[in-house]
Amino acid sequence: MPSIVGPVKINTVGGSGVVNFGDSFNVTPKSTTKTFAGSGSFNTGDFHQVNNAISGTNTVDPDLADENIAANN
């Protein structure tokens, strides 16, 4: 099915990033990682204001594997 895409702003695309417009059957990650950050850390946009009084990040992770990747090359 064709797609109509309006204005798009892409600042950066990493080495393993995916940008897709239109039809796609399967888009899968080739690697996984876990990142811990406090509140207001990953805000995106042109103009934003963040006010955090007290922030705590829970880094306890009892899982052995969160997302298993099977290699399909």
C-alpha positions in Angstrom: 0.0 0.0 0.0 1.5 3.4 -0.9 2.1 5.9 1.8 1.9 9.7 1.8 4.5 11.2 4.1 4.4 14.8 5.2 7.3 16.9 6.5 9.9 14.8 8.3 12.8 15.9 10.4 15.6 13.3 11.0 18.5 14.6 13.0 20.7 11.5 13.1 20.4 7.8 12.3 22.9 5.6 14.0 24.9 2.7 12.3 22.2 0.1 13.2 19.2 2.5 13.0 16.3 2.0 10.6 14.3 4.6 8.8 11.3 3.2 6.9 8.7 4.9 4.8 6.0 2.9 3.1 5.5 -0.8 3.1 7.6 -3.2 5.1 7.2 -6.8 5.9 9.6 -7.2 8.8 11.9 -4.7 10.6 13.9 -6.4 13.3 16.7 -5.2 15.6 20.2 -6.7 15.0 21.4 -5.9 18.5 20.0 -5.0 21.9 21.2 -2.9 24.8 19.8 -1.7 28.1 20.1 1.9 29.2 19.2 3.4 32.5 18.5 7.1 32.9 16.7 9.5 35.2 13.6 11.5 34.5 14.0 14.0 31.7 17.0 12.4 30.2 15.7 11.4 26.8 13.6 14.4 25.9 13.5 15.2 22.2 12.3 18.2 20.3 13.3 21.6 19.4 12.2 23.6 22.5 11.5 21.9 25.8 11.8 22.8 29.5 12.3 20.1 32.1 11.8 20.7 35.9 12.7 17.8 38.1 12.8 18.2 41.9 14.0 14.7 42.9 14.7 11.9 40.6 15.8 8.3 41.3 16.4 5.5 38.7 15.9 1.9 39.6 18.6 -0.2 38.0 17.7 -3.6 39.5 17.0 -6.0 36.7 16.3 -9.6 37.8 15.7 -10.9 34.2 18.4 -12.9 32.5 17.4 -11.9 29.0 14.9 -9.2 28.0 14.9 -9.6 24.2 16.4 -12.6 22.5 17.8 -12.0 19.0 18.0 -14.9 16.5 20.4 -14.2 13.7 18.7 -14.3 10.3 21.4 -13.1 7.9 
